[in-house]
C-alpha cells in the first residue's frame, strides 16, 4: 500500500473514532444507544471475522458464545458484582471454556459441514437458554440488571452517554488486540490454513490445533461482546443467542469483506442501521429483512470483495520536471 493511501486510511479511522467519541455531545439518547449497540454488534462481527475471514471457516454459531457471555455477565452482575471489568473477564472466560469442547468437535470438519455444525451449536445454546429456567428465566429473560461500574471506585454508569464511552473504550481495546494478533506469525499460519490447508499440514503445521485455538479466541471475543450487550441493554433473553444474531453477524462480514476487520465493522454498522433504522421507516413499513436481502444481493454482485474492496482514489500533485542545462 502506498504511503498516501495508508495515510488516508489512518485519517478516516481517526475521524471515525473521533466522531464516535463526540457522539454523546451532539446526539440524543436513542441515537447514542443505537451507536453503542452497533459497537457491540461490530465486536461480534470481529469474532466472526477471526474464523471466516482469517481462517476460512464460515460460522453460524458465534451467537452461541455471545449469548453465553451475555447470560454470564447478567448473572455475575445480579449475584456477584457490578464491576464491568470483572463481568467482561468472567464472560470471556466462560465463553472460551464453552467453545473448547464444541470447537474440538467443529474444527474436525470444513466447508458446509463446519457451517452446519456451528449452526447446531447455536441452536443447542438457544434451546438451553429457553429451557434452563432456573438459571436463565426462560423466554422472559433476565432483567433488573444493575448499571455497570467500569472499575472499582468509579460511579455506576446510568446515562446512555457514559455507557457509550465505556463500550467505545472496550471496543477499541479489543479491536487493537485483534489487529495486533493479525500481524503475528500465528495469523500468517491461519491465513495459510485458509488458502491451502493441505499444504500447511504437509509442512508440519498442526492445523486442527491452530483452528481450535482461534475458535476459542473468537468465542472469548464474542463473550466479551455479550457482556457489553448486557451493559447497554440491562436485559438479556434467549433471542440474543438465536439464529438471527448469528446470521446478521455473518452477513456483516460478507458485506464488509471477509478478509478485513475494518470491513467487518463497517458491514456491521450498515446491517444494523438497515435493520433497525431503514427497516422502521414508514415508507417501507417494517420490511427490514427484505432490505437486508436486497443489500446482500447488491453487495455480492457489485462488491465481490465487500466494502473493504473499495479503493480510494488519491491524486497526488505532480512536481514539475526540472531539466538540467546542457
C-alpha positions in Angstrom: 0.0 0.0 0.0 1.3 3.4 -0.9 2.2 5.9 1.8 -0.6 8.3 0.6 -3.2 5.6 0.7 -2.1 4.4 4.1 -2.2 7.9 5.4 -5.8 8.4 4.0 -7.0 5.2 5.7 -5.5 6.2 9.0 -7.1 9.6 8.7 -10.5 8.0 8.0 -10.1 5.7 11.0 -9.1 8.6 13.3 -12.1 10.6 12.1 -14.5 7.7 12.7 -13.1 7.2 16.3 -13.4 11.0 16.9 -16.9 11.0 15.7 -17.9 8.1 18.0 -16.3 9.9 20.9 -18.1 13.1 20.2 -21.5 11.5 19.5 -22.9 11.8 23.1 -22.4 15.6 22.9 -24.4 16.1 19.7 -26.9 13.2 19.5 -29.9 12.3 21.6 -30.1 9.3 24.0 -31.8 7.0 21.4 -29.1 7.6 18.7 -26.3 7.2 21.3 -27.8 3.9 22.4 -28.0 2.8 18.8 -24.3 3.6 18.3 -23.4 1.6 21.4 -25.4 -1.4 20.1 -23.6 -1.1 16.8 -20.2 -1.2 18.5 -21.3 -4.3 20.4 -22.5 -5.9 17.2 -19.3 -4.9 15.4 -17.3 -6.7 18.1 -19.4 -9.8 17.4 -18.6 -9.4 13.7 -14.9 -9.2 14.6 -15.2 -12.6 16.3 -16.8 -14.0 13.1 -14.0 -12.4 11.1 -11.4 -14.3 13.1 -13.0 -17.6 11.9 -14.5 -16.7 8.5 -12.1 -14.0 7.1 -8.8 -15.0 8.8 -9.1 -18.8 8.9 -11.6 -19.6 6.2 -14.2 -21.2 8.5 -17.7 -19.7 7.8 -19.7 -19.9 11.0 -23.3 -19.5 12.1 -22.5 -20.3 15.8 -21.0 -17.1 17.2 -24.3 -16.0 18.7 -24.0 -19.1 21.0 -20.9 -17.7 22.7 -22.4 -14.2 22.5 -25.4 -15.5 24.4 -23.2 -17.4 26.9 -21.2 -14.2 27.6 -24.4 -12.2 28.0 -26.0 -14.5 30.4 -22.8 -15.0 32.3 -22.4 -11.2 32.7 -26.0 -10.8 33.7 -25.8 -13.4 36.4 -22.4 -12.0 37.6 -23.9 -8.5 37.8 -27.0 -9.5 39.7 -25.5 -12.1 42.1 -21.8 -11.2 42.4 -20.5 -7.8 41.4 -21.4 -4.9 39.2 -17.8 -4.2 38.3 -17.6 -4.1 34.5 -14.1 -5.4 34.0 -14.9 -8.4 36.1 -18.0 -9.1 34.1 -16.0 -8.9 30.9 -13.3 -11.3 32.1 -15.7 -13.8 33.5 -17.9 -13.7 30.4 -15.0 -14.0 28.0 -13.5 -16.9 30.1 -16.8 -18.9 30.3 -17.4 -18.4 26.6 -13.9 -19.6 25.8 -14.4 -22.7 28.0 -17.7 -23.5 26.3 -16.0 -23.0 22.9 -13.3 -25.5 23.8 -15.3 -28.8 23.7 -17.8 -27.5 21.0 -14.9 -26.2 18.9 -13.0 -29.5 19.3 -15.9 -31.2 17.5 -16.5 -28.4 14.9 -12.9 -27.9 13.7 -12.7 -31.5 12.6 -15.0 -30.5 9.6 -14.7 -27.9 6.9 -16.9 -26.1 4.5 -20.7 -26.7 4.6 -20.3 -29.4 7.3 -18.5 -26.9 9.6 -21.2 -24.3 8.9 -24.0 -26.8 9.8 -22.1 -27.9 13.0 -21.8 -24.3 14.2 -25.5 -23.7 13.4 -26.4 -26.8 15.5 -24.2 -25.5 18.4 -26.0 -22.2 18.2 -29.4 -23.9 18.3 -28.3 -26.0 21.3 -27.3 -22.9 23.3 -30.6 -21.2 22.3 -32.6 -24.2 23.5 -30.7 -24.3 26.7 -31.5 -20.6 27.3 -35.2 -21.2 26.7 -35.5 -24.4 28.8 -33.0 -23.8 31.7 -35.5 -21.6 33.5 -33.8 -21.8 36.9 -30.7 -20.1 35.5 -32.0 -18.0 32.5 -35.6 -17.4 33.5 -36.6 -18.9 30.2 -38.3 -16.8 27.5 -38.9 -14.0 30.0 -35.1 -13.3 30.1 -33.1 -11.7 32.8 -34.0 -8.2 33.8 -33.2 -5.9 36.8 -29.5 -5.9 35.9 -27.8 -3.0 37.8 -25.9 -0.3 35.9 -22.3 -1.2 35.2 -19.4 0.2 37.2 -16.3 0.2 34.8 -13.6 -0.1 37.5 -13.6 -0.3 41.3 -14.1 3.1 42.9 -15.9 4.6 39.9 -19.6 5.6 39.9 -22.3 3.5 38.2 -23.0 4.4 34.6 -26.7 5.2 34.3 -26.6 7.8 31.5 -26.5 6.5 27.9 -23.6 8.7 27.0 -21.5 7.4 29.8 -22.3 3.8 28.9 -21.3 4.6 25.3 -17.9 5.8 26.4 -17.4 2.6 28.3 -18.5 0.5 25.4 -16.3 2.5 23.0 -13.2 2.1 25.3 -13.6 -1.7 25.5 -14.3 -1.9 21.8 -11.1 0.0 20.9 -9.0 -2.1 23.2 -10.3 -5.4 21.9 -10.1 -4.1 18.3 -6.5 -3.1 18.8 -5.7 -6.5 20.4 -7.2 -8.4 17.4 -5.4 -6.1 15.0 -2.1 -6.8 16.7 -2.9 -10.6 16.5 -3.3 -10.3 12.8 0.3 -9.2 12.4 1.8 -12.2 14.2 3.2 -15.5 12.8 0.1 -17.2 14.3 -2.2 -15.2 12.0 0.0 -16.0 9.0 -0.4 -19.7 9.8 -4.2 -19.1 10.0 -4.2 -17.5 6.5 -2.2 -20.5 5.3 -4.9 -22.8 6.6 -7.5 -20.6 4.8 -5.7 -20.7 1.5 -4.3 -24.2 1.4 -4.7 -26.4 4.5 -3.3 -29.5 2.9 0.0 -27.8 2.1 0.2 -26.4 5.7 -0.4 -29.8 7.1 2.2 -31.3 4.7 4.9 -29.0 6.0 4.2 -29.9 9.6 1.6 -27.4 11.0 -1.0 -28.9 13.4 -3.9 -27.2 11.6 -6.6 -28.5 13.9 -4.8 -27.2 16.9 -4.4 -23.8 15.3 -8.1 -23.8 14.2 -9.2 -24.8 17.8 -7.1 -22.1 19.3 -8.6 -19.3 17.1 -12.1 -20.8 17.6 -11.7 -20.4 21.4 -10.3 -16.9 20.9 -13.2 -16.0 18.7 -15.6 -17.4 21.4 -13.9 -15.2 24.0 -14.3 -12.1 21.9 -18.0 -12.9 21.3 -18.4 -13.5 25.0 -16.9 -10.1 25.8 -19.4 -8.6 23.3 -22.2 -10.3 25.1 -21.1 -8.7 28.4 -21.1 -5.3 26.7 -24.6 -6.0 25.4 -25.8 -6.5 28.9 -24.2 -3.2 30.0 -26.1 -1.4 27.3 -29.4 -3.3 27.4 -29.5 -4.3 31.1 -31.6 -7.2 29.8 -30.8 -10.5 28.1 -33.1 -13.1 26.5 -32.8 -16.3 24.5 -33.2 -14.3 21.3 -29.7 -12.8 21.9 -28.3 -16.3 21.3 -30.5 -17.2 18.4 -30.0 -17.8 14.7 -30.9 -14.2 13.7 -28.0 -12.7 15.5 -25.6 -15.3 14.1 -26.9 -14.8 10.5 -26.6 -11.0 10.8 -23.0 -11.2 12.0 -22.0 -13.5 9.1 -23.9 -11.2 6.7 -21.9 -8.2 8.1 -18.6 -9.9 7.5 -19.6 -10.9 3.9 -20.8 -7.4 3.1 -17.8 -5.7 4.7 -15.3 -8.1 3.1 -14.4 -11.4 4.7 -10.6 -10.6 4.8 -10.9 -7.2 6.5 -11.6 -6.5 10.2 -12.4 -2.8 9.4 -14.7 -4.0 6.7 -16.5 -6.3 9.1 -17.1 -3.4 11.5 -18.4 -1.2 8.6 -20.6 -4.0 7.4 -21.9 -4.5 11.0 -22.9 -0.8 11.1 -24.6 -1.0 7.7 -26.5 -4.2 8.6 -27.7 -2.8 11.9 -28.8 0.5 10.5 -30.6 -1.2 7.6 -32.5 -3.5 10.0 -33.3 -1.1 12.9 -33.4 2.3 11.1 -34.3 2.0 7.4 -36.5 -1.0 8.2 -38.6 1.0 10.5 -39.2 3.9 8.2 -42.9 4.5 7.2 -42.1 4.2 3.5 -41.0 0.5 3.9 -43.5 -0.4 6.6 -41.1 -2.6 8.7 -39.7 -4.6 5.8 -36.2 -4.7 7.3 -35.5 -8.4 6.3 -36.4 -7.5 2.7 -34.0 -4.6 2.7 -31.2 -6.8 4.2 -31.8 -9.4 1.5 -31.6 -6.7 -1.2 -28.5 -5.3 0.4 -26.8 -8.7 0.4 -27.7 -9.3 -3.3 -26.4 -5.9 -4.3 -23.2 -6.3 -2.3 -22.5 -9.8 -3.8 -22.9 -8.6 -7.4 -21.4 -5.1 -7.2 -18.8 -5.6 -4.5 -17.4 -9.1 -4.7 -14.6 -8.2 -2.2 -17.1 -6.4 0.0 -16.9 -2.8 1.3 -13.2 -3.3 2.0 -12.5 -3.8 -1.7 -13.5 -0.2 -2.5 -10.3 1.6 -3.4 -9.9 5.3 -2.6 -8.6 7.3 -5.5 -5.9 9.7 -4.2 -4.4 12.1 -6.7 -1.0 13.5 -5.7 0.2 16.8 -7.1 2.6 16.4 -9.9 6.0 18.0 -9.4 7.4 19.9 -12.4 10.4 18.2 -14.0 13.5 20.3 -14.0 15.8 19.8 -16.9 19.5 20.4 -16.4 21.1 22.9 -18.7 23.1 21.2 -21.4 
